[in-house]
Amino acid sequence: MVMAEPHICDERLDYRPANVVMDINRLGTLYPYPLSFMRSLVRRILREKWDIKRSHIDLCNEGYGEVIYSITTPNDLFSYVVFSKNLDPNIRSDRVIAEDWDMTVTLCQGEVDAERLDFLRQNVPLQEKGRMDSRCIVLSRANKSARNFNYVVDRLSSGLQPDLDVMAKVGYLYRTTAVYGSGKFGMADWDKVKTQYPDFASPFAAEMFSCFLIRDFSLFQADRVAANRTADKAVKMTDAIRRYVGIGNATGLGMAPYLINHPLLVNNWIEVRETALARIQRDGAICDVKRGDFLCLAQKAMQHLDEISTDNADQNTINSKAKADMSILVDWFEDVQISAWYQLTEYAESHLSVEAQELLNVLLLELYPDLMTDLEDSLSLDEVYALQADMPVGDLKALIETHYDWALNIDYTDPKTQGIFWYRSEEKMEPRLGQRFEEPGAANEMLLGIGWYVCESYRDLCTFIEDRGRETTTARFVFENPQHRYITRRMQTMAKTRYGEIRINAIDLDVLPIHLLRCKLSFFGVGKFDPRSRMWVRNTMFQGAPLISDIGESTADTWCFPIRPAVSG
Amino acid sequence: MTDKADLYLSLNELRALMRRTYEALYHHGYDFAVMARSCLWLEAHGLDGIGLIIRSLPDLETPAREIKLSEPTYNHFLLEGYGRCLIPFVNASADLAIAGAQTNGFGRIDFLNIFGRLNIFAALKKSARFNLYAAAIWYDATEGRTHILWLKSSKDLPDYYILNEVHHGPWGESGLSFLCSTTADVITKAVSAILPEGHAPYKTGRQFSQAYSAALDSGIAVSHQTYAQLNKIADRLLVPSTDASRRGAGE
């Protein structure tokens, strides 16, 4: 009868508590780990030796035109269609409200014939204003990092490789600005993808794959344009540098509501990660090889932190502090012969920043991939938030007090704690923040201030109990208070999970949505966070990842914490 | 009902549109997410959920009026709807019968003077989720037909029967009974009192399931006019752009 039972939970493990793990300030420090979606996807591509070819190339000398990739997996055939154009630099924008892009793409099932290409040609470049069909799985677009792209083309066409110092500053040629899936604009629903396209049946796998191929196209285009400029002189980028080129990404507020609206899914992602961590703490045997691996990884992570380039002073401070903390940790590790990893994590918890604590956790996760392989298929679940109508309201009250104490402890009489409201703008429904007491629009607020709704329902519940007694059913309470039905079934559902809700007051005047963005992006596998404000962040995807040409050559999964390659520029 | 010029919406897209539509109509006064899902389920199972909404819009747009709940016995509820559409309160009302079944083995709610009765479909799906047996019965005086949705097994969707016969129950000519039980025989007995033996379903649970698969595969056809009509309501949620609001996006 009970829904949403945790399915990966292992009571023999020593899990970290929810009040630690779900603190938004901690979630805002997460790093990618081996089960992050793009890591899982790349492992799958390499393991199954997907055949990825550019089957149709129709580009002018400047790299504008159309390219179709054919992707043959063990289960199916997919096509990835790229439309590249010459974009006026004056209208190039990473904002979701942009109207035109350097490159637009779609991933779809099956082959693309002339008729279908024509259909896609008429719709894909329009993005939100076009209509797709249910054979399409992903719709996306990307803009050039014009300075970097032109620099790379200039170097290659001059017979030179790009300088790694330059590449280290901006580790990509293109930035994606939106990646749509899950049935948007008429595309295939997630349920269809999950049941009919097993290659993309894990969370955001198709979306990540689209970014993977944007990266490939960016490299292909740069090489091709350079060769067209000076056929006799141009060189191709070396594979080592190509691997160091990722795909940029700009993520704004649009991603934040997703995390708040899908608490079961988020709980599941967190629980998988924490299960892996708890297994390592229990079963991760320490030997000389693992000690050496740990030190190598720690050095790599510190170099990675050192190479992150951002103009954000706060982020620079955080990165520097994390690196310094890691250095302290390494010194301690080398001085003290620990017999179990918990000694190291306890030291970190006592002496180091939260950022460094989570960095250490990722290092441990990277050391023991075999201890989490079986968890890879547990990352998706069917989200059901059904009202438990028969629950006595006395039990409901106790449930709220136990599982939502963090929300009840917020003092909503303080205007600051509800100083923000989230709304949808008339510009492409872009989510935005408004100041509740200064700007109009609060009447159309999105339901994201979960803590506030919890407190409102709790207040009315207490009154209801005084009138009707503790044994009255929840059904009766929500019938008489229909405005609380949603939050009630949500609370009943989340109370059955190990980690529950993200502990954030999303309507606080000082809320930092960027923490939500980083949390989600870390599960995607994104690194090199470069906050541009508290509301949006630039970052890098697939930097260090294998190339399409590496498929069949190796299955190594060693591209965490990407660092500049040891080759001359 | 639809033609080649129609839009094909994904299930997720339709659900999102309905969420915004209900949110625009009622803000957070009702469980807009489950209302949207109820519409989606009807439509995806081939029962014209969107058409029901469109026909109900004049009522849904009308400011809320009182409904009255009474409780003749501890597991039997009576809801006077005063001629309102069932949509806003169907789920919370069905919860009462479901809770009755969960706590006492049987629960029932009779709706009086309501319309849009097919919206009860979601309550049968929810009953199945809780391993309950259920039925919904109503008489449509306009058509002169009796409708029965009968959930015989928690593993399946309900079967849908339509009888060309008059069966006034306690629900009257514009009402509905929803019955819910932990055991099959109670529901079977109630339905068998009306449904002639061997009467073929209008739609079986299997046909509903096939309709859902087809909708998932190809999307749901919606006329441009209906799409525009729903979006016009949903767009009331949107806040005009200003320099201040653009700053609120991170500029």
Interface residues (C-beta under 8 A of the other chain):
Chain A: M1 M3 R95 R131 D133 S134 S182 G183 K184 F185 G186 M187 A188 D189 W190 D191 K192 T195 Q196 G252 L253 V384 A386 L387 A389 D390 Y423 R424 S425 E426 E427 M429 E430 P431 R432 L433 G434 E439 P440 G441 A443 N444 L447 Y453 T473 T474 A475 R476 V478 F479 P482 Q483 R485 Y486 R489 R532 S533 R534 M535 W536
Chain B: L7 Y8 L9 S10 L11 N12 E13 E23 H27 H28 G29 Y30 D31 F32 A33 V34 L69 P88 F89 N91 A92 S93 D95 L96 I98 A99 Q102 T103 K126 R129 F130 N131 L216 D217 S218 G219 D235 R236 L237 L238 V239 P240 S241 A244 S245 R246 G248 A249 G250 E251
